[in-house]
Amino acid sequence: MALITRRRALTAFGATLAAVLAPPAGSAFADGGKHRRSPLWRAHAHNDYEHPRPLYDALDHRFGSIEADIWLVGDQLLVAHDATELDPTRTLESLYLDPLAAIVKANHGSVYRGWRRPVQLLVDIKTEGSSTYLELDRHLRPYRHLFTVYDRGRVRPSALTAVISGDRAARTPMEAQTVRHAFYDGRLTDLGSGVPASFIPLISDDWTANFTWTGAGPFPDAERTKLRDIVTRAHGYRQKVRLWATPDVAGPARDALWTELFDAGVDFLNTDDLAGLEAFLDAHQRS
């Protein structure tokens, strides 16, 4: 097992300290006055586990989508961005599944009390997709009451919807299942392919591979048309849209790009800056 990096050790220490000082799991999201406001369903916490308090920081900022990268090591699913940062104490269960189970129990069946809409848990597979997904499926079974399920053609929503991204080899074992507690993260090449939203509810792709504009100067008309066409087509198939690798440095360029994404109806805005996106969405949803 790789040694913990200094940055990861400091992050782990911060998370431990925050957990000690934090109120019981679920209470902050049940009774805090801040969380009486609507969750920000369009806010996606990219690489959420790199924050000092994974999961809890995103929920404090009312995010509707949270991302965790996983690595299969033996029979464990470890959460990290790079192999050099793997830590046997940072499992999918310890950082996400167990806390979410406690929160949903405290909030009577939902992540945000009083809001029945599922929160998205995007699981990005970093190791070989087929074997990692099959192990993930086994790990999700004890928590299956938390997750939206696909059962022989029917989708039954729950407090969380797991969407599997990352290594594309996960698709084969997922498509073979008649009962699933997770769904597949498609790409723009899947748009209009005939695969239903009951398998691919989300279309994600790299902004920089599809657009040249990064927020400075006017948005080219052709690219604005392309963006809005993608969203319109996806929504026509009852699929949502997420674009990653968008500029994430605070300033006018990021605000301009976020505004175009918001106005086009992109379903999830991707960020590492939780407070920045919270402030942006609050301002734009009031306007």
N, C-alpha and C positions, 0 to 999 in steps of 0.2 A: 504494500500500500504506500502511495506517495506520501511524503511528509507534508504537513500543513504549512502553507506559505505564511510569511509574517503578516501579510495583509489579511489572509483568511483567518489567522489566529486572532488578530485584532477584531475582525468582524464577528467571529464566534464569541469572543469575550463580550463585545457590545450586545450581542443578541442575548447572551446569558444574563447579563446585568439588567437588560430591559425586561426580560421575562420575570426576573425577581421583583422588579419595581412595578411591573404592570398589574392592573386589576385582574381578577379571575377571567379566564377565557370566556369570551362572549359578552361580558358585562359592558365593555366599552361600546359595543355595537348594538346593545339593547336599550341602554338608558341614557347615553350621553346626548346632550342637547344637539351637538353638532350633527349627529347621525339621524336626527329627525328630518333632515333634508334628504331629498331624493338621492339615491346612489347615482354615480356617474357611469352609466352603463356603457358609454363609448370610450372609457378610459382603460387602456391596457398597460399593465405594469411589466415592461420588458425586463427580462433577467431579474425578476423580483427578489430572488434569493441573495442578491448582492447588497441589498439594503441592510441597515443595522438590525432591523426587526423584520425578517422575512414574513410575508403575509400580513402581519399586523400593521405595518406602515402603510401598505396599500389599502387595507380596509379603513384605517384612520382617515385616509384621503378619499374614501368612498368609491374606490375603483371597482368596475364591473368585470374586469378580466385580469388574470394573474398568470405569469409565465414561469415555469420551472423546467430547467434542463436536467435530464437524468442520464446516468451512466450505469450500465449493468456491471457489477463487480461481484462475482460469485452469484449468490442469490439475492443480493441487496441492490437497491436502486438508490444511488448516491446523487445528491444534487450539487452541481458545480458547472461553471462555464468551461473550464479547461481541466484536462487530466491531472495537471500539476497541482490542482486545488482540491482534489478529492480528500474527503475527511469522513471516516466511518461513522462519526456521530451525526453527520448531516444527511439523513435519509429522507426520502419522500414522506415517510410516515411522520418523522419527528418534526419536520418543518411545515408540512402541509396537511396531511391526512388526519393526524390526531388532533391538531388544533382546530381544523375545520369541523371535525365531528363534535368537538366540545361546543363550538360556537353555534352550530346548527341545532344542537340539543337545547342550549340555553335560549335560543331565539325561536323555539317551537316550530322547527322545520324549515328555517330559511337562514341564509347568511346575514342578511340585514332584516332585522325584526320589522314585520309588517309589509315586507316586499317579497312577493312569492316568485318573482322572476329569477331564473337561475344565474348564478355567477359562473363565469367561464374559467376553467382551469386548463390552460394550454400547456401540455406536457411535450417538451422538445427532446426527442430521443437523439442522444449523441453517439451511442454505440450501435452495433448492427441492429437494424430495425425489427426484423422478424423475431429474433430471440428475445430482444428487449421488450417488445410489445407483449409477447406471451407471458413473460415474467411480470410485467406491469398488470396485465389482466388478472393474474393470480393475486397480486398485492391489492388490487381494487376490490376483490370479492368481499373481504370483511367490512368494507365501507359501502357496499352496493346500495344501501338505503339512502345514501347521500346523493347519488348520481343519476342523472337522466339516463334512461335505458332504452335501447332499441330492442324490441322483442317481436321477431317474425313479422316485420313490416309496420309495426306500430311504435311510436315514440312516446314515452311517458316521462314528462319533465319532473325534475326534482330540484333540490337546493343548489346543486352544482351540475355543470355540464363539462365533462372532460373531452378535450379535443387534442388529438395526437398529431404532432408536427415532427420535424426533424427528418431522420433517415427514412427514405421512401419505401424501404423494404417492409415497413410495418403494414403496408396496405394489404398485402396478400393474406396474412392470417386474419386481419380484420374483416375483409370481404367474405371470408369463409364462415364467419360466425353468424348464427341465426339469432343469438342473443348477445348484445354488447353493452358494456357500461361506459363506452367511449365512442367518439366519432373522429372522422379523418379531416385533417387540414389540407385542403386542395391548393392548387396553384392556378395561375391564369390559364394554363393549358387545359385545365379541367372545366373551365367555364363553357357551358353549352355542350358538354360531352355526353349528356344524357344520364349522368350519374346523379341520383336524387339527393336532395338536402338531408334525407334521413341517413345518408352515409357521409356526405360532404356538406356540412352546414356552413363552412367557412372557407373563403377563398383568400389566401395570403400570398404576397409576392414582394420582391425586392423593388423598392421605389427607384433606386439608381439604375436598375436593369431595364426599366420601362419608361423613365422620364429623365430629362436633362435638367429641369428647373430645380433649384435648391432654395428658392424663396427670395432671392435678390432680383430686383427689377420686375417687370410685368411677367405674369404667367402666360406662356405662349398659347394662343387660341387653340391650336391643334392639340396641345397637351391637355388643356382644360376639357376639350370635347372628348378626348380619349378617356380621361379619368371619369367623367360623368357617364360615358357609355359603359364602362366597366361596372360601375355601381348600379346603373339601371338594369343591365343584363343580369347581374348577380341577384338583385332583388326580385327580378322576374322569375328566377328559379328558387326563390325563398332562401337564398344564401347571403351570408354577411361578408364584408370585405375588410381586410386588414393589410396595410402596407408597411413593411419594416424598412430600416435603414433610411428613414427620413431624418433631416437635420434636427439635432436635439440640443443645440447650444442656445441658451436664452438670448433673445434679441429680436429685432424686427423681421429678419429672414424666417426664423422659426414661426413666429406669429403669423406671417403671411402664408406660409405653407400650411400650417394648421388650419387657418381660416378657409383655404381652398378645400382641404379635406373635409372640414366640417360642413361647408356649404354644399359640397358634392354629395353628402350623405354617406361618406365612409363610416363604417360602423364602429371601428376601433382605431383610436389614435394611439400610436406606439410611443412610449417615453420611458426614460430612466428618471426624469424629473417629476416626481409625484406632485409636489406642491405647485410646480409651474403649470402642469396640465389641469390640475384641479381649479386653479385660479382662472385659467383660460376658458374652461368649459362653463364655469359658473358665470363668467362675464358674458359669454356668447349665448348661453341658454336664457339669460334674462333679457337680451337685446331683441 
